Amino acid sequence: MMETENLREIIRIGRFRFLIAGFLLFVMGSLLPVYGGATFSLNRFLLGYLAVGTGHLSIHYSNEYFDRDSDRFGTPLSFSGGSGVLVCHPELAETAHRLAILLITLSLGAGLVYATLYPNSLSVFALILAGNLLGWYYSAPPLRFVERGWGEMSTALAIGWILPGMGYLVTAGTFDPFFAVFSVPIFCYGWYFILNVEIPDEGADRRAGKMTLIAKRGRTFGLQVIFISALAATLWYMGLSSFSEGILFIAVLSLIPLASAVRGYMKSGETDGRFPLVQENIMALVIFCFLVDGFLLAGVIP
């Protein structure tokens, strides 16, 4: 019974629901070149996501391990604050640590297999390595980006470049100006996401010494930056919409996270209701990614 309970708690640390957003971004990146005429390879897609998905999952375990002391100051929510498992079960900390290392090893191994099987694919391994380093040192010493004011930037890079970038590479084989242009609004959404996650943890992060933007500047400032990020993404898409009806449609879809961010911005001076607001913001972003993927998929299906 105890082993079963421990297994259940170890699975909880993984917070597998967060993999959905990463998968949607990977799919988005992989479908973009297909929409432009490239050939889709299921084998490359699956092996590429094996490398990305295990790396993404490792972050959940490493963050939980390295934040196990500071997590006692906060209350876990469905979208922030960790799982809280190691606060209640500190005896599982070493297991979480080992799982994080194992998952990173699997991620890098899959990246090496990919680079071996497919020519001119060292860029895939390089991106996988960069993603794992960003994820590990987000919370791991000695770099510990989250305490040095670099947590938001590292997350925005992972969301805006590494996750969709890996998808793009496994299909297109190389980066090109189109991906560079398309990744800009996704980078904005990386800021949108991480600031929403940080808002409920403001007090706990401040007590734990985490130098997040929200801990330094407050929730009201965070909701304002979230609005600016969503607005910048929509304006970017609209600026490109004259080149393609498809981008115009994506610009219309971007109004979903923007509308949610506007609502948060309008209520940024209020003292309560922020936690439901940020949850709505995150759901709006996930819906946007899902609809963009559906649109791209519909455009490539014969």
Secondary structure, 3 states (H helix, E strand, C coil): CHHHHHHHHHHHHHCHHHHHHHHHHHHHHHHHHHHCCCCCCHHHHHHHHHHHHHHHHHHHHHHHHHCCCHHHHCCCCCCCCCCCHHHHCHHHHHHHHHHHHHHHHHHHHHHHHHHHHCCCCHHHHHHHHHHHHHHHHCCCCCCCHHHCCCHHHHHHHHHHHHHHHHHHHHHHCCCCHHHHHHHHHHHHHHHHHHHHHHHHHHHHHHHHCCCCHHHHHCHHHHHHHHHHHHHHHHHHHHHHHHHCHHHHHHHHHCHHHHHHHHHHHHCCCCCCCHHHHHHHHHHHHHHHHHHHHHHHHHHHCC
